[in-house]
Amino acid sequence: MIKKLLFTFGLFIFMIHLQSCSEQTGCIDTKAINYDPSAETASNDCQYPTLAVEFDFKLGNQPFEINRIYNLNGYNTAFKEFQFYVSGVQLIRSDQTTVYFESLYPLIKTTSRRFSLGAASVETYERIKFHVGVDATANDFISNYLNDSNHPLYLQSPDTMHFNLNEGYVFLKMVGKVDRNGDGIPNENEAFDFRIGSDSLLQSIDLLMNKTLSQAEEVIQLEIDVEALLNNVNLQTDLKTHTSDNFPLANKIANNIPTAIQIH
């Protein structure tokens, strides 16, 4: 009787083992790029896309480069600096749910065009939303910045911080020179210096993109047109703004930001 029971138990274990061996293993997560619809047993090797955002800089129909001489409205013009902060990034899925990326404040410039959003899932995003500027929450920390090495903006770009103690972070900086004396050469004494900041000038961007993630590395390609930022700005007479010292000019440049940024 005991031998019969042992034989039955052994046969039962063998059948379970045989069945498990016949099952196909693989990634069973539909949000993974290596999802296997025929898999019956999880293999624990699911792979997911990594997602980044990248800006392409242009000036009208030309590539934008620092120190390159362009002809703008008939005057030779060169840019020495151009950079801006991004904050409040959101991705809107096809089911209208939202993915938020908090405490992310990348400083975008020609030498640093891309920032990572980290791991993502295989799904479709209909829109991307973000601010050009520093959101009010981070701006509230301005008085603590000089003594706070843990501030999120300090951690991400301690060497390129721009701020105004009364108004918060200068979130867009555009510095250059333009020929004003008619000799064809933009000189240092023919400079312009535009710095945009404060909560009131923060700009919200909302772009339709319909991007389906399916590859190991995915990039949302955006485009910023520096010429569009200068729409209705006269570089012959508009020389400087540090937000409040020439608010009408700062407001004019800030209001150009949404139309200057598009999906690439």
C-alpha positions as CSV (number, residue, x, y, z in Angstrom):
1,M,0.0,0.0,0.0
2,I,2.8,2.4,0.9
3,K,4.7,1.6,-2.3
4,K,1.5,2.3,-4.3
5,L,1.1,5.6,-2.6
6,L,4.7,6.6,-3.2
7,F,4.4,5.6,-6.9
8,T,1.2,7.7,-7.3
9,F,2.9,10.7,-5.6
10,G,6.0,10.3,-7.7
11,L,3.9,10.1,-10.9
12,F,2.0,13.2,-9.8
13,I,5.2,15.2,-9.3
14,F,6.5,14.0,-12.7
15,M,3.4,15.1,-14.5
16,I,3.6,18.6,-12.9
17,H,7.2,18.9,-13.9
18,L,6.4,17.6,-17.5
19,Q,3.6,20.2,-17.8
20,S,5.8,23.0,-16.5
21,C,8.5,22.1,-19.0
22,S,6.0,22.2,-21.8
23,E,4.9,25.8,-20.9
24,Q,6.5,28.6,-22.9
25,T,8.2,31.2,-20.8
26,G,8.6,34.9,-21.8
27,C,7.6,38.4,-20.9
28,I,3.9,38.6,-20.1
29,D,3.7,42.4,-19.5
30,T,1.9,44.0,-22.4
31,K,3.7,47.3,-21.5
32,A,7.1,45.8,-22.3
33,I,8.8,46.0,-25.7
34,N,9.6,42.2,-25.6
35,Y,6.0,41.2,-24.6
36,D,5.4,37.6,-25.8
37,P,1.7,36.9,-26.3
38,S,2.3,33.2,-26.5
39,A,4.1,33.0,-23.2
40,E,2.4,31.2,-20.4
41,T,5.0,31.6,-17.7
42,A,6.7,34.9,-16.7
43,S,10.4,34.9,-17.5
44,N,11.2,38.0,-15.5
45,D,13.2,39.6,-18.3
46,C,10.8,42.3,-19.5
47,Q,12.4,45.3,-21.2
48,Y,10.9,48.8,-21.3
49,P,11.6,51.9,-23.4
50,T,13.7,54.8,-22.1
51,L,12.2,58.1,-23.0
52,A,14.0,61.5,-23.5
53,V,13.0,65.0,-24.8
54,E,15.4,66.7,-27.3
55,F,15.3,70.3,-28.7
56,D,16.4,71.2,-32.2
57,F,17.6,74.8,-32.4
58,K,16.9,76.8,-35.5
59,L,16.7,80.4,-36.6
60,G,14.1,80.7,-39.3
61,N,15.1,78.1,-41.9
62,Q,18.7,77.9,-40.7
63,P,20.4,75.8,-38.0
64,F,21.0,78.0,-34.9
65,E,24.5,78.3,-33.6
66,I,26.2,80.4,-31.0
67,N,28.6,83.0,-32.4
68,R,27.4,82.4,-36.0
69,I,26.6,85.7,-37.9
70,Y,23.0,85.8,-39.2
71,N,21.2,88.5,-41.2
72,L,18.1,89.5,-39.2
73,N,15.9,92.2,-40.8
74,G,18.9,93.4,-42.8
75,Y,21.4,93.6,-39.9
76,N,24.2,91.2,-39.1
77,T,23.5,89.6,-35.8
78,A,25.4,87.1,-33.6
79,F,24.2,85.3,-30.4
80,K,26.6,84.7,-27.5
81,E,24.2,82.9,-25.2
82,F,20.8,81.3,-25.4
83,Q,19.4,79.0,-22.8
84,F,16.1,78.4,-20.9
85,Y,14.7,76.3,-18.2
86,V,11.9,73.7,-18.6
87,S,9.7,72.5,-15.8
88,G,6.3,70.8,-15.1
89,V,6.6,68.2,-17.8
90,Q,3.5,66.1,-18.4
91,L,2.7,63.4,-20.9
92,I,-1.0,62.7,-21.8
93,R,-1.8,59.1,-22.7
94,S,-4.3,58.1,-25.3
95,D,-6.7,57.3,-22.5
96,Q,-6.3,60.8,-21.2
97,T,-4.5,59.9,-18.1
98,T,-1.4,61.9,-17.3
99,V,2.2,61.1,-16.3
100,Y,3.8,63.8,-14.3
101,F,7.6,64.5,-14.0
102,E,8.1,66.5,-10.9
103,S,11.3,68.1,-9.6
104,L,12.7,68.1,-13.1
105,Y,14.3,71.4,-14.1
106,P,16.6,70.8,-17.2
107,L,18.5,73.8,-18.5
108,I,18.3,73.7,-22.3
109,K,21.1,75.2,-24.4
110,T,22.9,74.4,-27.7
111,T,25.4,72.2,-25.8
112,S,22.7,70.4,-23.8
113,R,19.7,69.8,-25.9
114,R,18.3,66.6,-24.4
115,F,17.0,65.5,-21.0
116,S,15.8,62.1,-19.9
117,L,12.4,61.2,-18.6
118,G,13.6,57.7,-17.6
119,A,11.8,54.4,-18.1
120,A,8.5,54.3,-19.8
121,S,6.0,51.8,-21.2
122,V,4.8,50.7,-24.6
123,E,1.8,52.9,-25.1
124,T,0.7,56.0,-27.0
125,Y,1.1,59.6,-25.8
126,E,-1.2,62.1,-27.4
127,R,0.3,65.3,-26.0
128,I,3.3,66.8,-24.2
129,K,2.8,69.7,-21.8
130,F,5.5,71.7,-20.0
131,H,6.5,75.2,-18.9
132,V,9.3,77.3,-20.3
133,G,10.3,78.8,-17.0
134,V,10.5,77.8,-13.4
135,D,7.3,76.9,-11.7
136,A,6.1,78.9,-8.7
137,T,6.9,76.2,-6.2
138,A,10.6,76.3,-7.2
139,N,10.6,80.1,-7.5
140,D,9.5,80.3,-3.8
141,F,12.8,78.7,-2.8
142,I,14.8,81.6,-4.3
143,S,15.7,83.2,-1.0
144,N,17.2,79.9,0.2
145,Y,19.2,79.1,-2.9
146,L,22.5,80.6,-1.9
147,N,22.6,78.5,1.3
148,D,20.8,75.4,-0.1
149,S,22.9,72.9,-2.1
150,N,20.0,70.5,-2.1
151,H,17.8,72.8,-4.1
152,P,16.6,70.9,-7.2
153,L,17.8,73.6,-9.6
154,Y,21.2,73.8,-7.9
155,L,21.7,70.1,-8.1
156,Q,21.0,70.0,-11.8
157,S,22.9,73.1,-13.0
158,P,24.9,74.8,-10.2
159,D,27.3,76.5,-12.6
160,T,24.7,78.1,-14.8
161,M,22.2,79.4,-12.4
162,H,20.5,82.7,-13.2
163,F,18.3,84.5,-10.7
164,N,16.9,87.7,-9.5
165,L,16.5,87.8,-5.7
166,N,13.3,89.8,-6.0
167,E,11.6,88.0,-8.8
168,G,12.9,84.4,-8.8
169,Y,14.8,82.6,-11.5
170,V,15.7,84.1,-14.8
171,F,14.4,81.2,-16.9
172,L,15.3,82.4,-20.4
173,K,18.6,84.2,-21.2
174,M,19.4,85.6,-24.7
175,V,22.6,87.6,-25.2
176,G,24.2,88.8,-28.4
177,K,25.3,91.7,-30.5
178,V,23.9,93.3,-33.7
179,D,25.4,95.8,-36.2
180,R,23.9,99.2,-35.4
181,N,26.5,101.5,-36.9
182,G,26.3,100.1,-40.4
183,D,29.8,98.7,-40.8
184,G,28.4,95.1,-41.1
185,I,30.1,93.8,-38.0
186,P,28.3,93.1,-34.8
187,N,30.5,94.6,-32.1
188,E,30.6,94.2,-28.3
189,N,29.4,97.8,-27.9
190,E,26.3,96.9,-30.0
191,A,25.0,94.3,-27.6
192,F,21.6,93.1,-26.5
193,D,20.8,91.3,-23.3
194,F,17.4,89.8,-22.7
195,R,16.6,87.9,-19.4
196,I,13.1,86.7,-18.8
197,G,11.8,85.6,-15.4
198,S,9.1,85.8,-12.7
199,D,6.0,83.8,-12.1
200,S,3.9,86.1,-14.3
201,L,6.0,85.5,-17.4
202,L,6.1,81.7,-17.1
203,Q,4.8,80.1,-20.4
204,S,2.8,77.0,-20.7
205,I,3.4,74.7,-23.8
206,D,0.8,72.2,-25.0
207,L,1.7,70.2,-28.1
208,L,-0.1,67.4,-29.9
209,M,2.3,64.6,-30.8
210,N,0.6,61.1,-31.0
211,K,3.8,59.2,-30.3
212,T,3.6,55.4,-29.8
213,L,6.6,54.0,-27.8
214,S,7.9,50.7,-29.2
215,Q,11.7,50.9,-29.3
216,A,14.3,50.5,-26.5
217,E,15.2,54.2,-26.9
218,E,12.6,56.8,-27.7
219,V,13.0,60.5,-28.1
220,I,10.4,63.2,-28.3
221,Q,11.8,65.7,-30.8
222,L,10.9,69.4,-30.3
223,E,12.0,72.4,-32.2
224,I,12.6,76.0,-31.0
225,D,12.9,78.9,-33.4
226,V,15.0,81.7,-32.0
227,E,13.9,84.1,-34.7
228,A,10.3,83.5,-33.7
229,L,11.2,84.5,-30.1
230,L,12.2,87.9,-31.5
231,N,9.0,88.6,-33.4
232,N,8.1,92.3,-33.0
233,V,11.4,92.9,-31.2
234,N,13.6,95.6,-32.8
235,L,17.3,94.8,-32.1
236,Q,18.2,98.3,-33.2
237,T,16.4,99.9,-30.3
238,D,15.5,97.0,-27.9
239,L,18.7,96.6,-26.0
240,K,18.1,95.1,-22.5
241,T,15.6,93.7,-20.1
242,H,16.0,92.0,-16.8
243,T,12.3,91.4,-16.5
244,S,11.1,94.3,-14.3
245,D,13.5,97.0,-15.6
246,N,11.8,96.8,-19.0
247,F,8.7,94.7,-18.4
248,P,7.0,95.5,-21.8
249,L,10.0,94.1,-23.7
250,A,10.2,91.1,-21.4
251,N,6.5,90.4,-21.7
252,K,6.8,90.7,-25.5
253,I,9.6,88.1,-25.7
254,A,7.8,85.8,-23.2
255,N,4.6,85.9,-25.2
256,N,6.5,84.7,-28.3
257,I,7.7,81.5,-26.6
258,P,4.6,79.3,-27.2
259,T,4.6,79.9,-31.0
260,A,8.4,79.4,-31.2
261,I,8.2,75.8,-29.9
262,Q,6.8,73.0,-32.1
263,I,7.0,69.3,-32.5
264,H,9.9,68.5,-34.8
